[in-house]
Amino acid sequence: MAVWSTDVNTIQPMLPAGPLSWAPLRARPRRWWLWAVIPIGLLVLAAALSPLITLPYYAIAPGSARMVDDLIVTPPDHHYPPKGEILLTTVTLRQVNPLGALEGWLDPDTDVVPSKEILGPKTPPSKLRQQNLQMMDDSKQVAEVVAMRRVGLTVPETGAGAIVADVLPGSPATGHLAPGEVIVGVDGKPVHLSSEAVDLVRKKKVGDSVRLTVDKGDGTPARTEVVALGARSLDGTSCTPTDPGTHQPCMGVTLGTKDHRFQMPINVSIDSLGIGGPSAGLAFTLGLIDELTPGELTGGRKIAVTGTIEIDGTVGPVGGVAQKTAAVLAEHADAFLVPAEEYAQASARAGKHLKVIKVTTLDEALRALGTLGGDVSALGVSGTNAPG
């Protein structure tokens, strides 16, 4: 007969060994170490695969702040070596993998941004560097022209009309002009340069109409387009029928000069060291002015500079100013000249450790250097009332 055995946990029959006998299963040992090994293994696998994965993001990190004086070569009879330093500023730009993105997000001096903010809607990644190098070449040429004219040299220029580079959606020019077309006349007056077209439009008022002579460039006769001028927005990024208070007439187009040529009165060369983009325009302009004129434009100080430069001396924004400010701080510069649109961002990054000065034109930059002790007397500007 069956014998019953009592245990503190179970009451079970004890059967003789045989086909009907059974024993409880032993509990499997808990493999606690798996909870540590599996996550670590996944992290190792992710790290190994990370370099093979490219994300649609770019990391913008601090680059360098280096002087431009040794990059500029002028003729011996127009050469006045400066003692101070004008610094151009750069950022590093790279497309990131997952680990790179993580590093960027953890670094307060690095911004990780979607690719479209860098490339725009049309530029493939493979063309980005080529595009940036072309913008640098264009910027250096403009810097040379602006600097030479500012010191009193004559620089003739020629062109074949104002070519339309872009048309803002919803602007007055929409439906009237297209990229690639060339404006060769405004209100019956011939136009050879983009600056001539801009000057003629600026003489109008918001709401006025302007009559354009437009050449498609395909051999067909030029046509006439009548455009009612809108108003430029406060930030300069749009052109709408409603005037926000700027009272600045606009068509809503980006213009360049077709077949633009300059006749340089002296031979000047600028080595950009393979740096891309237009953001060194103002730095090269000031550096060249310093080389072409006697006296110390910087007062013997170390002055960092960023900003684009236009033929009319306008200074434009550049992007990456927070990272450039970090590079300037590392170089221990005395002051940092930045476009007015990016002054707040640069000042926030600089804190109390660096004097940041906002400028909108070349003359404002020269006045700022005057307030810092620079000799600007030969350039017809005073060193007072520098913005900042």
Secondary structure, DSSP 8 states (H G I E B T S, - for coil): --EEEE-SS-EEEE--SSTT-----------TTHHHHHHHHHHHHHHHHGGG---SEEEEEEEEEEESGGGEE--GGG----SSEEEEEEEEEEE--HHHHHHHHH-TT-EEEEHHHHHTTT--HHHHHHHHHHHHHHHHHHHHHHHHHHTT----EE-S-EEEEEE-TTSTTBTTB-TT-EEEEETTEE--SHHHHHHHHHTS-TT-EEEEEEE-SSSS--EEEEEE-EEE-TTSS-EESS--S---EE-SEEEEETT-EE--SS--EE--TT--SSTTHHHHHHHHHHHHSSS-TTTT-EEEE--EE-TTSBEE--S-HHHHHHHHHHHT-SEEEEEGGGHHHHHHHHTTSSEEEEESBHHHHHHHHHHTT---GGGT--S-----
